[in-house]
Amino acid sequence: MRVISGRFKGVALATPKTGTRPTTDRTKEAIFSHLDSWGVLDDARVLDLFAGTGALGIEALSRGARELVAVESSRPAAALITKTIAQLQRNRSWSPELKARVLVKKAEAVAGGFGEPFDVIFIDPPYAFETAACNQLLADLAAGTATNDRTVIMLERSARSDTPAAPEGWEITESRNYGETAVFYIEPIADGQAE
């Protein structure tokens, strides 16, 4: 597992032996091509829920985000993300305005938000994470201070899972399948579009 593009291109990501399902490079490239085309990563504040290896959040930092908060409930996985971030901070491409930290918590515990809202939120739960729990997490994010009217949420699930329900005032603006993986982009409904 490596960073695909940007300032940290080629940097290896520490990967736990078990317990995570890293996003494939093909899917990751597709997700980031999409986000890059929307211009949402530049100077973005990024929340990576169910961070696993930290691959999505670290890729966002590499491609122009300024701040990453990675949330991972598994202590061993969180320790590896911390190790990867320490490695990035020693990289000559790291700059003083970049911020990154890891929280050892369940995603649900931070869904209400903390501090300023995030521009991009990645949600990549285990495939066994129930659709109802997913919908509740989305609703909690939408209702709390983690989001605002410009936040883009990217949700990754098994292509065999039920389609998630966008929270009230939000919509699934796009969805794509990449083999076993389904990716959903969920955004606030723009003023004037709401029925």
Beta strands, then each sheet from edge to edge (+ up, - down):
strand 1: 45-49
strand 2: 67-71
strand 3: 99-103
strand 4: 120-123
strand 5: 152-158
strand 6: 170-178
strand 7: 181-188
sheet 1: 3+ 2+ 1+ 4+ 5+ 7- 6+
end
